[in-house]
Amino acid sequence: MNRLTTPWGELDLTRFPEDPRDQLRAWDAADEYLLRHLAGDGPGEQAASAGLSGTVVVVGDRWGALTTALAGHRPVQITDSFLAQRATRANLARNAGGAGAARLLSTRDTPPERIDVLLVRVPKSLALLEDQLRRLAPAVHAGTVVVGAGMVKEIHTSTLDLFEEILGPTRTSLAVKKARLIFCAPDPGLTRTPSPWPYRYALPDGIGPMSGRTVVNHAGIFCAERLDIGTRFFLRHLPEPGGPARIVDLGCGNGVVGTAAALADPEAEVLFVDESYQAVASAEATFRANADSRAEFLVGDGLSDLPTGSVDLVLNNPPFHSHQATTDATARRMFAGARAALRPGGELWVIGNRHLGYHVRLRRLFGNCELVASDPKFVVLRAVKR
């Protein structure tokens, strides 16, 4: 747990899940810069706190630092991340008397009809930013205060162009501690264009059951406009069907791996799990477009909600980034969750970059690890629960 000093007091904040080995903070310099600006504490800044009235919407709050700091204004948080929501609830309970101090929505929920203050943490995905701005634009009016925030490396000309095209004239602040703010003056006269997402495309041949099939991607999904080379390699080396089974596509993204497993074994029941609301919506759309067997779709914290020993096979392509930070914390939790959920004799199949060394961790956790396939960049690994 770390303590953030804000113009409204000190906050004890953590990420979710709390991991003593993870020293990453629940906020960064962009959050601090935005909060100082809103309080009028920045050098040469005009006080903005008087404008914090009406409906305050916080988009893309990484771990709830902004939402918690602004709890006195009863903000609406909109996020694509289940883990960010969990972190926000915990941080609100710790600092603001409970989650009731804010309204927590996902990117798939209907946004507020009117927005008076719009605060945007610039996401890594430009597509997700466009999708959210276009969805929120009808609720923005001429008097809406719009401020974006991000680290300098996250804000590009294309970022500013989106704000300008969708909402109105846009400028940026000076950089402070490698963070920058975006100021946008809404123009109600702009033509409102609906979001172009979801995006659909046909997969290439030579990748097993999904060859030539349709994939559906909502904004913000990894490699949303093409099949990434790691997944392509994984699809060519999935396990052979073994009869009726419960299969989990863990960290499912657009669901192409789990859908391939369902097509290969129509008697199997496939569970698609991801912490991204956009991902699970994509997985369901991809599955419905290609298969008609049994399936479940779950937004959640990995396999933590599954009974022990309830799964036969877990297919996993773990991420190794958390926003801009490189970390294996997510992979560690996924592997441990898979082992707990698997029945004795159940298998975890993992695709990963060769240099990540997942085989070492899997051997420690499962007591075994087999190399199924490899190329110069990727490995497919198999671990069996004894």
ChimeraX attribute file (.defattr): number of C-alpha atoms within 10 A of each C-alpha:
attribute: neighborCount
match mode: 1-to-1
recipient: residues
	/A:1	15
	/A:2	14
	/A:3	13
	/A:4	17
	/A:5	12
	/A:6	18
	/A:7	14
	/A:8	12
	/A:9	9
	/A:10	12
	/A:11	20
	/A:12	16
	/A:13	24
	/A:14	24
	/A:15	25
	/A:16	19
	/A:17	15
	/A:18	11
	/A:19	12
	/A:20	8
	/A:21	7
	/A:22	12
	/A:23	12
	/A:24	16
	/A:25	14
	/A:26	24
	/A:27	20
	/A:28	16
	/A:29	16
	/A:30	23
	/A:31	24
	/A:32	21
	/A:33	22
	/A:34	25
	/A:35	23
	/A:36	20
	/A:37	21
	/A:38	21
	/A:39	19
	/A:40	17
	/A:41	17
	/A:42	15
	/A:43	8
	/A:44	8
	/A:45	12
	/A:46	12
	/A:47	14
	/A:48	15
	/A:49	14
	/A:50	9
	/A:51	15
	/A:52	18
	/A:53	15
	/A:54	14
	/A:55	18
	/A:56	25
	/A:57	27
	/A:58	23
	/A:59	27
	/A:60	24
	/A:61	26
	/A:62	26
	/A:63	26
	/A:64	27
	/A:65	28
	/A:66	24
	/A:67	30
	/A:68	30
	/A:69	24
	/A:70	21
	/A:71	21
	/A:72	12
	/A:73	17
	/A:74	19
	/A:75	25
	/A:76	22
	/A:77	25
	/A:78	25
	/A:79	26
	/A:80	22
	/A:81	25
	/A:82	18
	/A:83	21
	/A:84	24
	/A:85	23
	/A:86	20
	/A:87	23
	/A:88	30
	/A:89	23
	/A:90	21
	/A:91	27
	/A:92	25
	/A:93	15
	/A:94	16
	/A:95	17
	/A:96	19
	/A:97	11
	/A:98	16
	/A:99	21
	/A:100	13
	/A:101	20
	/A:102	23
	/A:103	14
	/A:104	20
	/A:105	18
	/A:106	19
	/A:107	21
	/A:108	13
	/A:109	11
	/A:110	11
	/A:111	19
	/A:112	15
	/A:113	11
	/A:114	17
	/A:115	23
	/A:116	19
	/A:117	22
	/A:118	22
	/A:119	22
	/A:120	23
	/A:121	23
	/A:122	23
	/A:123	21
	/A:124	15
	/A:125	15
	/A:126	18
	/A:127	19
	/A:128	22
	/A:129	22
	/A:130	22
	/A:131	20
	/A:132	21
	/A:133	21
	/A:134	21
	/A:135	18
	/A:136	21
	/A:137	21
	/A:138	18
	/A:139	15
	/A:140	22
	/A:141	18
	/A:142	13
	/A:143	14
	/A:144	23
	/A:145	21
	/A:146	22
	/A:147	22
	/A:148	22
	/A:149	26
	/A:150	23
	/A:151	21
	/A:152	16
	/A:153	11
	/A:154	17
	/A:155	21
	/A:156	10
	/A:157	7
	/A:158	10
	/A:159	17
	/A:160	18
	/A:161	15
	/A:162	18
	/A:163	24
	/A:164	19
	/A:165	18
	/A:166	21
	/A:167	27
	/A:168	19
	/A:169	15
	/A:170	18
	/A:171	14
	/A:172	15
	/A:173	11
	/A:174	11
	/A:175	13
	/A:176	15
	/A:177	13
	/A:178	12
	/A:179	22
	/A:180	23
	/A:181	26
	/A:182	23
	/A:183	20
	/A:184	21
	/A:185	19
	/A:186	22
	/A:187	19
	/A:188	16
	/A:189	10
	/A:190	13
	/A:191	10
	/A:192	14
	/A:193	12
	/A:194	13
	/A:195	15
	/A:196	12
	/A:197	15
	/A:198	17
	/A:199	13
	/A:200	17
	/A:201	15
	/A:202	14
	/A:203	17
	/A:204	15
	/A:205	11
	/A:206	12
	/A:207	18
	/A:208	18
	/A:209	19
	/A:210	23
	/A:211	14
	/A:212	14
	/A:213	16
	/A:214	18
	/A:215	27
	/A:216	26
	/A:217	29
	/A:218	26
	/A:219	24
	/A:220	24
	/A:221	20
	/A:222	16
	/A:223	12
	/A:224	21
	/A:225	15
	/A:226	14
	/A:227	17
	/A:228	11
	/A:229	12
	/A:230	16
	/A:231	17
	/A:232	17
	/A:233	19
	/A:234	25
	/A:235	22
	/A:236	14
	/A:237	17
	/A:238	21
	/A:239	16
	/A:240	9
	/A:241	15
	/A:242	11
	/A:243	10
	/A:244	12
	/A:245	17
	/A:246	19
	/A:247	25
	/A:248	29
	/A:249	24
	/A:250	28
	/A:251	27
	/A:252	27
	/A:253	29
	/A:254	29
	/A:255	28
	/A:256	28
	/A:257	26
	/A:258	29
	/A:259	31
	/A:260	21
	/A:261	25
	/A:262	25
	/A:263	19
	/A:264	18
	/A:265	19
	/A:266	18
	/A:267	16
	/A:268	21
	/A:269	19
	/A:270	26
	/A:271	22
	/A:272	27
	/A:273	26
	/A:274	26
	/A:275	21
	/A:276	26
	/A:277	25
	/A:278	25
	/A:279	28
	/A:280	27
	/A:281	23
	/A:282	27
	/A:283	29
	/A:284	21
	/A:285	20
	/A:286	22
	/A:287	27
	/A:288	14
	/A:289	14
	/A:290	17
	/A:291	14
	/A:292	12
	/A:293	16
	/A:294	13
	/A:295	20
	/A:296	12
	/A:297	18
	/A:298	20
	/A:299	19
	/A:300	19
	/A:301	21
	/A:302	21
	/A:303	24
	/A:304	15
	/A:305	11
	/A:306	14
	/A:307	12
	/A:308	15
	/A:309	16
	/A:310	15
	/A:311	25
	/A:312	21
	/A:313	23
	/A:314	26
	/A:315	25
	/A:316	25
	/A:317	22
	/A:318	21
	/A:319	16
	/A:320	16
	/A:321	13
	/A:322	13
	/A:323	10
	/A:324	11
	/A:325	9
	/A:326	10
	/A:327	15
	/A:328	17
	/A:329	17
	/A:330	16
	/A:331	20
	/A:332	16
	/A:333	17
	/A:334	23
	/A:335	26
	/A:336	17
	/A:337	19
	/A:338	29
	/A:339	26
	/A:340	19
	/A:341	24
	/A:342	27
	/A:343	19
	/A:344	15
	/A:345	13
	/A:346	22
	/A:347	23
	/A:348	26
	/A:349	24
	/A:350	25
	/A:351	25
	/A:352	23
	/A:353	18
	/A:354	15
	/A:355	10
	/A:356	13
	/A:357	11
	/A:358	21
	/A:359	21
	/A:360	12
	/A:361	17
	/A:362	23
	/A:363	14
	/A:364	10
	/A:365	16
	/A:366	17
	/A:367	13
	/A:368	16
	/A:369	20
	/A:370	14
	/A:371	13
	/A:372	15
	/A:373	16
	/A:374	17
	/A:375	10
	/A:376	8
	/A:377	12
	/A:378	19
	/A:379	24
	/A:380	25
	/A:381	20
	/A:382	21
	/A:383	24
	/A:384	21
	/A:385	20
	/A:386	13
